[in-house]
Amino acid sequence: MGKLLFYLIWWIRIRVYLKFKIFRPKNLVFEKGLKMGLKSLIIFNKSSYIEIGCDVSLKDSILRVSDSNLFLGKNSRLSVTRLTINNSTAKFGRNQIFENILFSINEQSVVTAGDFNLYTKGYYYKNGVFVSSSVVQFGNNVNIYAHLKCLGASFTAGNNIFINAGTEIRCTEKITIGNNVFISYECIIFDTNTHSIVASDRLQEMLDGYPNNAIQNAEIKRAIKASPIYIGNDVWIGMRSAILKGSYLGINSVVGTCTVVTGTVPDNCIAVGNPFSIKPLK
């Protein structure tokens, strides 16, 4: 009952803020057209500065901000969207599009974005961007239809990026994507093993409740191998390929369909197969 009352108070409060500027906190700025659906719930708690940009439309959405600085750029559109930001700074560029997504930023994360970014337009239910204790930066014209999970790490994507539906990116150390990169359907880009290669560690995870209640302890976390991934400019990664920890994809390289990359692909080369082999691009 207490939680329901809390949400009801905030549902009323945000509508008062929108209608009567005089009641708004000094650190809260609404610029031009913010539209909300009947079910939309927006909560600001102890935030130092919040500014909502021009022409933002919210429909059946939840936007929660706590102890954070948020700037949402111009011409955004959120539809059936849940955007949660805690103890974080988030800044989005202009012309954002959010549709059918879950975007979560937690534990002192920093997220920035350039102009015209399209986040996880809902082709797959599991689409979403999850950021915790990390720094995530997007360049201009970034289109993500994939599932991105970034935990205690650094993720950077340059300009003109397209990551297609079904692709899953797991970043626990560092993943860098250059400019003009195409990533096809259902690819895997993991800079971590996610589990220890020691059988007793995996058994301990199961005994601790995996997958329902598992939280990897510090000892097991230290046993998990991770290594940064670098994807250079003008790279094309084919459908259902896997780019694993420590991989380096050089400029203008291509990864063929269903290829597993576990090392370096030089500039102007194509990687094919499992184990992958290298051929020069003709």
C-alpha positions in Angstrom: 0.0 0.0 0.0 2.9 2.4 0.9 4.6 1.8 -2.5 1.3 2.4 -4.4 0.8 5.7 -2.5 4.3 6.7 -3.3 3.8 6.2 -7.0 0.4 7.9 -6.9 2.0 11.0 -5.2 4.6 11.2 -7.9 2.1 10.6 -10.7 0.2 13.7 -9.4 3.4 15.7 -8.7 4.9 15.5 -12.2 1.6 16.7 -13.7 1.6 19.6 -11.4 5.2 20.4 -12.4 4.2 20.3 -16.1 1.1 22.5 -15.7 2.4 25.0 -13.1 5.9 26.2 -13.6 5.9 28.1 -10.3 5.9 24.8 -8.4 8.9 23.3 -10.1 12.2 23.0 -8.3 14.8 25.4 -9.5 17.0 22.6 -10.8 14.2 21.2 -13.0 13.7 22.5 -16.5 11.1 21.4 -19.0 11.7 22.8 -22.5 8.8 23.0 -24.9 6.8 19.9 -25.7 6.8 17.1 -23.1 3.8 14.9 -23.7 2.8 12.0 -21.4 0.4 9.1 -21.7 -2.1 8.5 -19.0 0.1 5.7 -17.5 3.4 7.6 -17.7 5.2 7.9 -14.4 8.2 10.1 -14.0 10.1 10.3 -10.7 12.9 12.6 -9.7 14.6 12.0 -6.3 17.4 14.2 -5.0 18.6 15.0 -8.5 21.0 17.9 -8.8 19.8 19.0 -12.3 17.2 17.6 -14.7 16.5 19.1 -18.1 14.0 17.6 -20.5 14.7 18.7 -24.1 12.3 19.8 -26.9 9.4 17.9 -28.3 9.7 14.8 -26.0 6.8 12.4 -26.1 6.2 9.8 -23.4 3.6 7.0 -23.8 3.1 4.2 -21.3 6.6 5.0 -20.0 8.4 5.0 -16.7 11.3 7.4 -16.3 13.0 7.3 -12.9 16.0 9.5 -12.0 17.7 9.4 -8.6 20.8 11.5 -7.4 21.6 12.2 -11.0 22.2 14.8 -13.7 20.0 14.2 -16.7 19.7 16.0 -20.0 17.5 14.4 -22.6 18.1 15.9 -26.1 15.6 17.4 -28.6 13.0 15.5 -30.5 13.1 12.4 -28.4 10.3 9.8 -28.6 9.8 7.2 -25.8 7.1 4.6 -26.3 6.4 1.7 -23.9 9.8 2.5 -22.5 11.3 2.1 -19.0 14.3 4.3 -18.4 15.8 4.0 -15.0 18.8 6.1 -13.9 20.3 5.9 -10.4 23.3 7.8 -9.0 24.3 8.6 -12.6 24.9 11.3 -15.2 23.1 10.7 -18.5 23.3 13.0 -21.5 21.6 12.3 -24.8 22.0 14.1 -28.1 19.2 15.3 -30.4 16.7 13.3 -32.4 16.6 10.3 -30.0 14.1 7.4 -30.6 13.2 5.0 -27.9 10.7 2.2 -28.6 9.8 -0.9 -26.6 13.0 -0.8 -24.6 14.3 -1.2 -21.1 17.2 1.2 -20.5 18.8 0.9 -17.1 21.7 2.9 -15.7 22.9 2.3 -12.2 25.6 2.8 -9.6 27.4 6.0 -10.7 27.4 5.3 -14.4 28.0 7.9 -17.1 26.2 7.7 -20.4 26.6 10.2 -23.3 25.3 10.1 -26.8 25.7 12.1 -30.1 23.1 13.2 -32.5 20.4 10.9 -33.9 20.6 7.7 -31.8 18.1 4.9 -32.1 18.1 2.6 -29.1 16.8 -1.0 -29.3 13.7 -0.6 -31.4 11.8 -3.6 -30.2 12.4 -6.5 -32.6 13.4 -8.9 -29.8 11.9 -9.0 -26.3 15.4 -9.3 -24.8 16.5 -6.0 -26.3 17.7 -3.5 -23.8 20.7 -1.5 -22.6 21.9 -2.2 -19.1 24.7 -0.2 -17.6 26.1 -0.5 -14.1 29.2 1.1 -12.6 30.4 1.8 -16.2 31.1 4.6 -18.7 29.2 4.2 -22.0 29.7 6.6 -24.9 27.9 6.7 -28.2 28.9 8.8 -31.2 26.6 10.2 -33.9 24.0 8.1 -35.8 24.2 5.0 -33.5 21.5 2.4 -34.1 21.3 -0.4 -31.5 18.6 -3.1 -32.0 20.7 -5.4 -29.8 21.1 -6.4 -26.1 23.9 -4.5 -24.4 25.0 -5.3 -20.9 27.9 -3.3 -19.5 29.0 -4.1 -15.9 31.9 -2.2 -14.3 33.4 -1.5 -17.6 33.9 0.9 -20.5 31.9 0.7 -23.7 32.5 3.1 -26.6 30.8 3.2 -30.0 31.8 5.8 -32.7 29.8 7.3 -35.5 27.5 5.5 -38.0 27.0 2.3 -36.0 24.4 -0.3 -36.8 24.0 -3.3 -34.5 21.1 -5.6 -35.6 18.5 -7.5 -33.7 19.4 -10.6 -31.7 23.0 -9.5 -31.2 24.2 -9.7 -27.6 27.1 -7.6 -26.2 28.6 -8.4 -22.8 31.1 -5.9 -21.6 32.9 -6.4 -18.2 36.2 -4.7 -19.0 36.4 -2.7 -22.3 34.8 -2.8 -25.7 35.7 -0.2 -28.3 33.8 0.1 -31.6 35.2 2.5 -34.2 33.3 4.4 -37.0 31.1 3.0 -39.8 30.6 -0.4 -38.4 27.9 -2.9 -39.4 27.1 -5.8 -37.0 24.5 -8.3 -38.3 21.8 -10.4 -36.7 22.4 -12.7 -33.7 26.1 -12.1 -33.2 27.9 -12.5 -29.8 30.5 -10.0 -28.7 31.8 -11.0 -25.2 35.0 -9.6 -23.6 34.6 -12.2 -20.8 34.1 -15.9 -20.3 31.3 -15.0 -17.9 32.1 -18.1 -15.9 35.3 -19.6 -14.5 37.0 -22.4 -16.5 37.5 -24.2 -13.2 34.8 -26.8 -12.8 34.7 -26.4 -9.0 33.9 -22.7 -9.4 31.0 -23.4 -11.7 29.7 -26.1 -9.3 29.9 -23.5 -6.5 27.8 -21.1 -8.5 25.1 -23.8 -8.9 25.2 -24.7 -5.2 24.8 -21.0 -4.5 21.6 -21.0 -6.5 22.5 -20.5 -10.2 20.7 -19.3 -12.2 17.8 -18.1 -10.0 19.7 -16.6 -7.1 23.3 -16.7 -8.1 25.7 -13.9 -7.3 29.2 -14.6 -8.1 31.5 -14.2 -5.1 34.7 -12.2 -5.2 36.9 -15.3 -5.5 35.0 -16.7 -8.5 34.9 -13.2 -10.1 38.7 -13.1 -10.0 38.9 -16.5 -11.7 36.9 -15.3 -14.7 39.0 -14.4 -17.7 38.3 -11.1 -19.5 40.2 -9.1 -22.1 39.3 -6.0 -24.1 37.8 -6.1 -27.6 38.7 -3.6 -30.3 36.6 -3.3 -33.5 38.2 -0.8 -35.9 36.7 1.5 -38.5 34.7 0.2 -41.5 34.3 -3.3 -40.1 31.5 -5.6 -41.1 30.6 -8.6 -38.9 28.4 -11.2 -40.5 25.4 -13.0 -39.1 25.7 -15.3 -36.1 29.4 -14.6 -35.6 31.2 -14.6 -32.3 33.8 -12.0 -31.3 35.4 -13.3 -28.1 37.6 -11.7 -25.4 40.9 -10.2 -26.6 39.9 -10.0 -30.2 41.1 -7.2 -32.4 39.4 -6.4 -35.8 41.5 -4.2 -38.0 40.4 -1.4 -40.3 38.1 -2.5 -43.1 38.1 -6.1 -42.0 35.1 -8.5 -42.5 34.0 -11.4 -40.4 32.1 -14.0 -42.3 28.9 -15.6 -41.2 29.1 -18.0 -38.2 32.8 -17.2 -37.7 34.3 -17.4 -34.2 37.1 -14.8 -33.7 39.5 -15.3 -30.8 42.4 -13.2 -31.9 43.6 -10.6 -34.4 42.1 -9.9 -37.8 44.5 -7.6 -39.7 43.4 -4.5 -41.7 41.7 -5.3 -45.1 41.3 -9.0 -44.3 38.4 -11.4 -44.0 38.0 -13.9 -41.2 36.1 -17.1 -41.9 35.3 -20.4 -40.1 35.9 -22.0 -36.6 38.7 -21.9 -35.9 38.9 -18.8 -38.0 41.3 -18.3 -40.8 42.5 -15.1 -42.5 42.3 -14.2 -46.1 43.1 -10.8 -47.7 40.1 -8.9 -49.1 40.1 -8.8 -52.9 
